[in-house]
Amino acid sequence: MLSARHKSHNSQARRMATAPLGRPGDRSTSYVAKIMRTDASTSRNDIGDEAHLSATGFHPLTKRQDNAQLQGYESGVKAAFDAIDPAMKEISALSGHVDFQTRAKELISSRLGLGLPQTLFSDLTAGGMDIRRLYAWCLFETYQKYCNSFLHDFPYCMSDNEFQDFLHECGFHALDVSPCSDGRLAHVVSYVLRLPYRSVRRKSYAGAMFDIEDNIEKWVETEFLRFREGKPNTADAPTRYLKTVVYHYSSIDPGYEGCAAHGSDSRMAAKAGMDRLIAFKQAIENTFCCGASIDYLLIGLDTDTDAICIHPADANDRINLDKCINAREIYDATKSMDYRQARNMVSDIVKAASPGMPEGMENLVTYLLINNISQIDYVRMYHGEHYEDIGHAEHFIGAGIGFEEVQLRNLTYFAYLNTVEEAANDLDVGIKIFTRLNVSRGLPVPVVVRYDYHNNVPGARERAIQHCQRVADALNSRYKDLVSQGLLHTLLVIRDIDTYNDSIEVLACSAAACAAGEAH
């Protein structure tokens, strides 16, 4: 009855399928077969006995070893940031002690692993300690340590080369993802979808409303590299550029904890994402000749459970917002199966949902759904039925261009920008969030202003420095009331992408009130 090709199995798959698909495209076989197959080592390491894995409480498709590694990394980073707030409370409680300086310095060292610079140490007096400034400095120092250890510490579930081969055989040469800038989606690439972050372009916008002109420039750059350098493949290869939007909603509190940019209206968020995808596709087709176009994918994310739903386009490039392939429903329907049965059922559900869909897109959608099953179990294993912090709990705003290291949920609110004016809406949403999170408790809004650059481009470093200073000046002007009260602090950093193994370069820190580089 549970055979992958049994009639009743296919009937169940058709009942669960929710979105018709269909569009010409290339088919993939060899690498897709390799990445989706069940082999002995996978069965032993990830799922144990295939017969009834659900008895252990895990889904048969869950990669438990990956989950353990990702959780170890997340818990370590989050613990470092979470320790700052209680440390500040302890320091405040020390006010009036005759040995305040010594005890406060020891506390910061033992709790946070940080050594105070002389500029802040000199302020550690019973009556003169600026706790807001100290809080911002500790957070910025923690951010620096986090960034500089990222390449060594972050666990990789799949290599870039493996994924690039898989993507090519699915019929795509680039995957460009635009999630909402809400910090609850910051982990969408590495955790929710389980993709190697260096192989996926991620650029976040409030409400996932990505900049079409910016994306056209990226498309042109990608196609030019294919034509001139054969990267990531040659221009004559029959592959396409895949643009993906990830909107979000809340299953626990849908009326309040959904996307702030769309008034927590999940349908409005989905429709806005769909409209932006269609506009981008039309822009490419209207601007360039010779059949230039893109493929697109619309994904919804429940930020409470990390379960996704995928809205693929049909044969006429139309997306039905009322129908999707829901990973949570697939999880529940296949949990009692063994590994092969569950894997085949997911594939059959996608096929039934999208008759005539190109096999490459079909395999990619199946792969994303299977990956997300591991994330659904990740949340259940380490957080319960849903995250405790279903709302915002970010630690800082990231403004500028960069932040590749931020792959964790609810750590950072993103505001990708070249100028404050062009991203005023994104920044205002972030300030509103942090007014509730920090300012209401007397703590400042920490903003990391960052610009990554290519050192092989003459003058790039100097321009990155100018970008940082210009944005910092604009932030100080736009939010001058917060700045004057010590309720907004900035850290200015740059990073050379061409020598990424180097540490980030700190230009200035308002909390330290001095140029960076002072010995601690």
PyMOL commands that set and color helices and strands:
alter all, ss='L'
color gray80, all
select helices_A, chain A and resi 7-16+30-36+40-47+53-56+64-82+84-93+100-112+118-121+131-153+160-169+183-185+188-192+197-199+206-208+212-229+260-262+266-287+327-334+339-353+359-383+421-437+439-441+460-478+480-484+497-499
alter helices_A, ss='H'
color red, helices_A
select strands_A, chain A and resi 172-179+201-202+240-249+295-302+308-311+325-326+396-401+412-416+445-453+488-496+505-509+514-515
alter strands_A, ss='S'
color yellow, strands_A
deselect
rebuild
show_as cartoon
